[in-house]
């Protein structure tokens, strides 16, 4: 690859009427690192064609299926074919599409959750290892600059040993049975065949779990779960809660809901150590609140003084100019592109240049989903995440 050329990528899913496909395209384009060159945007060939036309793509590189896309792109000269594939489909297609793309020699950036279940996620991990290609997951909130600042401050011990992690993700859009009233986004998210084991759990609970582990730097070892479907007839959970036991003795609480009527996108993370703690909310993402035992609270602002260099690297505008969801998402794409250009086969560790969520985040979030479902349905008080990851649990 020419170091100055844009990374050529294709997209599967994300055509007209879809939400997240457009978000991926905006994020990939923001820093000028990527160029969309091809796609299979819908299972409806006419809709896919219209989508490609609206995006100004070459009709010859608009494909009816992913298989057709992979075969045709692989046959192109190396300096023309796509280099990475963005997967923005319902969950049931994530694993087969990711595996096919990796085995065809393409890098993958996928929507979350990683797959329908842990076994599928492990199959993706093996395909990535065999191919030597990058695999990224769109855990967008970990791309916020002040989430990086929070992670840095925890990691360097500003608050002392961590004792408490509280994470909440509250939405209200599924408070009524819109999944049975023609809302396509709600319909597939509440269908076990397409969404997997968890509804709210897989859709936003995985975001909360990934963020809690990423910022705290701690791994959940055990959990005790309750999954509820409040809307009559709904086949998957729309409200979940868990008590968490982290390595090192820290304790935590995770709450995710899509039936909190009136709530918009209330993702909030609080972490407390021996000497103080932090508080961050996705709806006010440019402020990080620090609270202390022995002095007044502090407000840390995006772009303001005292930020770590890794935080500043995620900012694009001066202090007082709000950055939000698209910019956070773009940070993941920029890091993914940087790792791709550097020839990496795995994401570097958190804090390093070009970090992005990848295989480890995917495996752990899928183990979290399985442990939550199993524990909520059974009589055991606690479920062990290491046991789930290593297959030492009752399915």
VMD Tcl script that draws the C-alpha trace (Angstrom):
set ca {
  {0.00 0.00 0.00}
  {1.18 3.50 -0.80}
  {1.60 5.13 2.62}
  {-0.36 8.18 1.44}
  {-3.17 6.38 -0.39}
  {-6.55 5.89 1.20}
  {-7.46 2.48 2.51}
  {-10.02 0.97 0.17}
  {-12.94 -0.65 1.95}
  {-16.23 -2.30 1.10}
  {-19.43 -2.59 3.06}
  {-21.99 -5.33 3.49}
  {-25.37 -4.15 4.74}
  {-26.02 -0.54 5.63}
  {-28.12 0.42 2.62}
  {-31.08 2.80 2.43}
  {-33.22 2.76 5.54}
  {-30.37 1.54 7.75}
  {-28.92 3.67 10.54}
  {-25.54 2.25 11.46}
  {-24.19 1.90 7.92}
  {-24.23 5.65 7.42}
  {-22.52 6.11 10.80}
  {-19.71 3.77 9.75}
  {-19.30 5.63 6.47}
  {-19.11 9.01 8.20}
  {-16.64 7.71 10.77}
  {-14.42 6.10 8.14}
  {-14.41 9.27 6.05}
  {-13.79 11.81 8.81}
  {-9.98 11.70 8.83}
  {-9.53 10.98 5.14}
  {-8.01 7.55 5.82}
  {-10.59 5.40 4.03}
  {-12.39 5.35 0.70}
  {-15.54 3.29 0.10}
  {-15.07 1.45 -3.20}
  {-17.63 -1.36 -3.26}
  {-20.53 -2.92 -1.43}
  {-23.40 -5.34 -1.12}
  {-25.75 -3.02 0.73}
  {-28.92 -5.08 0.91}
  {-30.30 -8.55 0.29}
  {-32.64 -6.76 -2.13}
  {-30.50 -6.17 -5.26}
  {-32.51 -3.12 -6.33}
  {-32.17 -1.50 -2.92}
  {-28.46 -2.26 -2.96}
  {-28.17 -0.65 -6.41}
  {-30.02 2.46 -5.28}
  {-27.84 2.71 -2.20}
  {-24.66 2.45 -4.24}
  {-25.94 5.02 -6.71}
  {-26.69 7.46 -3.90}
  {-23.13 6.97 -2.65}
  {-21.64 7.55 -6.10}
  {-20.10 4.08 -6.39}
  {-19.14 2.35 -9.61}
  {-22.13 0.13 -10.61}
  {-19.65 -2.58 -11.58}
  {-18.57 -2.80 -7.92}
  {-22.06 -3.05 -6.50}
  {-22.75 -6.70 -5.76}
  {-25.89 -8.75 -5.04}
  {-24.28 -10.86 -2.30}
  {-21.20 -10.94 -0.10}
  {-19.91 -14.03 -1.91}
  {-20.06 -12.18 -5.22}
  {-18.29 -9.19 -3.65}
  {-15.45 -11.26 -2.20}
  {-14.90 -13.22 -5.40}
  {-14.92 -10.18 -7.67}
  {-12.76 -8.02 -5.41}
  {-10.19 -10.79 -4.92}
  {-9.88 -11.06 -8.69}
  {-8.99 -7.38 -9.11}
  {-5.37 -6.19 -9.21}
  {-3.93 -5.72 -5.74}
  {-3.75 -1.95 -6.10}
  {-7.47 -1.74 -6.93}
  {-9.27 -4.31 -4.81}
  {-10.77 -3.49 -1.44}
  {-8.53 -4.05 1.55}
  {-11.07 -4.16 4.39}
  {-14.74 -4.99 4.82}
  {-17.19 -3.22 7.13}
  {-19.96 -5.55 8.32}
  {-23.10 -3.61 9.31}
  {-25.79 -6.29 9.21}
  {-28.02 -7.89 11.84}
  {-26.06 -10.07 14.29}
  {-26.80 -13.48 12.77}
  {-24.73 -12.57 9.72}
  {-21.68 -11.25 11.58}
  {-19.84 -14.54 12.04}
  {-20.32 -16.15 8.60}
  {-19.50 -12.88 6.85}
  {-16.45 -12.12 8.99}
  {-15.05 -15.61 8.53}
  {-15.62 -15.51 4.78}
  {-13.94 -12.12 4.45}
  {-10.95 -13.06 6.61}
  {-10.46 -16.32 4.71}
  {-10.61 -14.39 1.43}
  {-7.73 -12.21 2.66}
  {-9.52 -9.06 3.78}
  {-9.40 -7.15 7.06}
  {-12.73 -6.80 8.90}
  {-14.41 -4.07 10.93}
  {-17.66 -5.47 12.32}
  {-20.64 -4.19 14.18}
  {-21.15 -5.63 17.64}
  {-22.02 -8.01 19.16}
  {-19.35 -10.20 17.63}
  {-21.68 -13.12 16.85}
  {-24.78 -15.04 17.92}
  {-22.84 -16.95 20.57}
  {-19.38 -17.64 21.96}
  {-18.74 -20.62 19.69}
  {-19.21 -18.44 16.62}
  {-16.97 -15.77 18.15}
  {-14.25 -18.34 18.74}
  {-14.55 -19.42 15.11}
  {-13.97 -15.80 14.02}
  {-10.92 -15.62 16.29}
  {-9.45 -18.72 14.68}
  {-10.14 -17.37 11.18}
  {-8.40 -14.09 12.07}
  {-5.39 -15.97 13.41}
  {-5.15 -18.14 10.30}
  {-5.49 -15.20 7.94}
  {-3.16 -12.78 9.73}
  {-5.72 -10.05 9.03}
  {-7.07 -7.44 11.43}
  {-10.46 -7.81 13.04}
  {-12.08 -4.83 14.76}
  {-15.36 -4.34 16.63}
  {-17.41 -1.17 16.79}
  {-17.52 -0.64 20.54}
  {-17.85 3.04 19.76}
  {-17.91 4.51 23.25}
  {-14.36 3.40 23.99}
  {-13.30 5.87 21.28}
  {-14.32 8.97 23.26}
  {-11.34 11.12 24.26}
  {-12.41 11.45 27.91}
  {-12.94 7.70 28.16}
  {-9.24 7.43 27.31}
  {-8.49 10.05 29.97}
  {-10.52 8.07 32.50}
  {-8.66 4.87 31.60}
  {-5.29 6.60 31.95}
  {-6.13 8.04 35.37}
  {-7.29 4.68 36.68}
  {-4.25 2.89 35.25}
  {-1.73 5.28 36.81}
  {-3.34 4.87 40.22}
  {-4.87 8.31 40.76}
  {-7.75 6.82 42.77}
  {-5.84 4.06 44.52}
  {-6.98 0.45 44.34}
  {-10.32 0.20 42.55}
  {-13.19 -0.95 44.74}
  {-16.39 -0.18 42.83}
  {-17.40 -0.09 39.15}
  {-20.91 1.05 38.21}
  {-22.08 1.15 34.61}
  {-25.55 1.95 33.31}
  {-27.00 2.07 29.80}
  {-30.58 3.27 29.74}
  {-32.85 3.65 26.70}
  {-36.62 3.78 26.33}
  {-37.27 3.15 22.66}
  {-38.55 -0.42 23.12}
  {-41.07 0.47 25.85}
  {-43.91 -0.40 23.45}
  {-44.18 -3.44 21.13}
  {-42.88 -1.61 18.06}
  {-41.08 -4.83 17.09}
  {-44.52 -6.21 16.19}
  {-45.66 -3.01 14.49}
  {-43.29 -2.87 11.52}
  {-40.22 -1.18 13.03}
  {-37.41 -3.07 11.27}
  {-34.67 -2.00 13.70}
  {-36.74 -3.28 16.63}
  {-37.94 -6.37 14.77}
  {-34.56 -8.01 14.25}
  {-33.20 -6.97 17.64}
  {-35.97 -8.89 19.41}
  {-35.75 -11.98 17.19}
  {-33.55 -14.74 18.71}
  {-32.72 -16.10 15.25}
  {-31.19 -12.79 14.18}
  {-30.12 -11.13 17.44}
  {-28.77 -14.14 19.31}
  {-29.08 -15.07 22.97}
  {-29.75 -11.58 24.28}
  {-31.89 -8.65 23.20}
  {-31.06 -5.57 25.26}
  {-28.19 -7.65 26.66}
  {-26.49 -8.14 23.29}
  {-27.40 -4.75 21.85}
  {-26.33 -2.37 24.62}
  {-25.39 -4.55 27.60}
  {-22.25 -5.59 25.74}
  {-21.32 -1.91 25.31}
  {-21.64 -1.37 29.07}
  {-19.60 -4.47 29.91}
  {-16.81 -3.65 27.45}
  {-16.57 -0.08 28.70}
  {-16.43 -1.15 32.35}
  {-13.57 -3.58 31.73}
  {-11.72 -1.25 29.35}
  {-11.65 1.77 31.68}
  {-11.16 -0.10 34.95}
  {-8.43 -2.30 33.49}
  {-9.99 -5.16 35.47}
  {-11.60 -8.37 34.26}
  {-14.93 -9.62 35.53}
  {-14.53 -13.03 37.13}
  {-18.08 -13.73 38.34}
  {-21.55 -12.32 37.83}
  {-25.07 -12.74 39.12}
  {-27.73 -11.82 36.57}
  {-31.39 -11.06 36.05}
  {-32.87 -10.78 32.54}
  {-36.44 -9.59 32.04}
  {-38.78 -9.11 29.08}
  {-41.28 -6.53 30.30}
  {-43.25 -6.14 27.07}
  {-45.74 -9.05 26.82}
  {-44.86 -11.54 24.10}
  {-41.31 -10.27 23.60}
  {-38.98 -13.21 23.04}
  {-35.74 -11.62 24.24}
  {-34.87 -9.51 27.25}
  {-35.49 -5.78 27.19}
  {-34.07 -5.10 30.68}
  {-31.00 -6.62 32.38}
  {-29.09 -6.24 35.63}
  {-25.99 -7.86 37.08}
  {-23.79 -7.85 40.13}
  {-20.15 -8.14 39.12}
  {-17.06 -9.47 40.89}
  {-13.82 -8.21 39.39}
  {-10.32 -9.60 39.76}
  {-8.52 -8.08 42.73}
  {-11.67 -7.80 44.84}
  {-13.48 -4.87 43.20}
  {-17.25 -5.14 42.98}
  {-19.58 -3.77 40.34}
  {-23.14 -3.24 39.17}
  {-24.27 -3.27 35.54}
  {-27.71 -2.11 34.45}
  {-28.98 -1.97 30.87}
  {-32.52 -1.27 29.77}
  {-34.43 -0.44 26.61}
  {-37.78 0.03 28.35}
  {-36.83 3.01 30.53}
  {-39.57 5.14 28.99}
  {-38.34 8.63 28.19}
  {-34.63 7.84 28.37}
  {-32.60 8.49 25.24}
  {-29.09 7.05 25.31}
  {-28.09 7.15 28.95}
  {-24.71 5.46 29.12}
  {-22.93 6.35 32.36}
  {-19.76 4.99 33.97}
  {-18.61 5.53 37.56}
  {-15.45 4.04 39.04}
  {-14.32 4.49 42.65}
  {-11.05 3.66 44.35}
  {-9.68 4.16 47.84}
  {-9.07 7.91 47.43}
  {-11.66 9.06 44.92}
  {-13.46 8.28 41.72}
  {-14.68 9.38 38.30}
  {-18.03 9.91 36.62}
  {-18.62 10.08 32.84}
  {-21.85 10.27 30.84}
  {-22.15 9.68 27.10}
  {-24.77 12.41 26.76}
  {-22.25 14.95 28.15}
  {-19.11 13.31 26.76}
  {-16.78 16.31 26.92}
  {-16.80 16.42 30.72}
  {-15.19 13.97 33.14}
  {-15.99 14.56 36.81}
  {-13.41 13.59 39.43}
  {-14.44 13.34 43.08}
  {-12.11 13.05 46.07}
  {-12.23 12.23 49.76}
  {-10.05 15.16 50.80}
  {-10.62 17.99 48.32}
  {-13.28 19.54 46.09}
  {-14.52 17.81 42.96}
  {-12.85 18.59 39.63}
  {-14.26 18.94 36.12}
  {-11.91 17.77 33.38}
  {-12.85 19.12 29.97}
  {-12.05 17.80 26.52}
  {-9.23 19.88 25.07}
  {-8.51 21.55 28.38}
  {-5.28 21.57 30.40}
  {-3.83 18.52 32.10}
  {-4.94 15.84 29.66}
  {-2.77 12.86 28.82}
  {-1.07 12.79 25.41}
  {-3.12 9.73 24.40}
  {-6.30 11.68 25.15}
  {-5.15 14.69 23.13}
  {-4.43 12.41 20.17}
  {-8.14 11.56 20.05}
  {-9.27 15.21 19.86}
  {-9.72 17.16 16.62}
  {-10.93 20.61 17.72}
  {-9.96 23.17 20.39}
  {-11.48 23.17 23.86}
  {-15.09 24.32 23.94}
  {-15.93 22.88 20.53}
  {-18.03 19.78 21.26}
  {-17.05 16.44 19.83}
  {-19.38 13.49 19.98}
  {-20.46 10.10 18.73}
  {-19.21 10.33 15.14}
  {-15.78 11.57 16.26}
  {-15.52 8.77 18.84}
  {-16.43 6.26 16.15}
  {-13.88 7.85 13.80}
  {-11.17 7.32 16.41}
  {-11.73 3.57 16.09}
  {-11.49 3.72 12.31}
  {-8.38 5.91 12.47}
  {-6.70 3.45 14.85}
  {-7.80 0.49 12.74}
  {-6.32 2.15 9.68}
  {-3.10 2.99 11.49}
  {-2.69 -0.60 12.62}
  {-3.45 -1.83 9.09}
  {-0.81 0.47 7.59}
  {1.69 -0.69 10.21}
  {1.16 -4.32 9.23}
  {-0.27 -5.34 12.61}
  {-2.22 -8.57 12.95}
  {-3.76 -7.72 16.34}
  {-4.73 -4.48 18.06}
  {-2.00 -3.10 20.29}
  {-2.80 -2.94 24.03}
  {-4.94 -0.12 25.48}
  {-2.95 3.08 25.74}
  {-0.72 2.27 22.78}
  {-1.05 4.08 19.48}
  {-3.64 2.53 17.15}
  {-5.55 0.63 19.84}
  {-9.08 -0.41 18.89}
  {-11.51 -3.05 20.24}
  {-10.90 -6.42 18.66}
  {-10.91 -10.17 19.20}
  {-10.38 -10.12 22.97}
  {-13.20 -7.62 23.49}
  {-15.44 -9.73 21.27}
  {-14.73 -13.01 23.05}
  {-15.18 -11.50 26.49}
  {-18.45 -9.78 25.61}
  {-19.85 -12.98 24.14}
  {-18.80 -14.91 27.25}
  {-20.55 -12.20 29.26}
  {-23.76 -12.70 27.26}
  {-23.70 -16.48 27.70}
  {-22.94 -16.24 31.42}
  {-25.75 -13.73 31.92}
  {-28.31 -15.86 30.07}
  {-27.27 -19.06 31.82}
  {-27.16 -17.54 35.29}
  {-30.48 -15.73 34.95}
  {-32.21 -18.89 33.81}
  {-30.69 -21.17 36.47}
  {-30.54 -21.51 40.23}
  {-26.83 -20.82 40.75}
  {-26.05 -17.58 42.55}
  {-22.92 -16.83 40.52}
  {-21.58 -17.65 37.06}
  {-17.84 -17.74 36.31}
  {-16.66 -15.93 33.19}
  {-13.37 -17.87 32.97}
  {-15.38 -21.10 33.02}
  {-17.62 -19.87 30.21}
  {-14.65 -18.76 28.12}
  {-12.98 -22.13 28.55}
  {-16.12 -24.18 28.01}
  {-16.31 -25.46 31.59}
  {-19.98 -24.65 32.10}
  {-23.38 -26.21 31.57}
  {-25.05 -25.05 28.38}
}
mol new
graphics top color blue
foreach p $ca { graphics top sphere $p radius 0.5 }
foreach p [lrange $ca 0 end-1] q [lrange $ca 1 end] { graphics top cylinder $p $q radius 0.2 }
display resetview
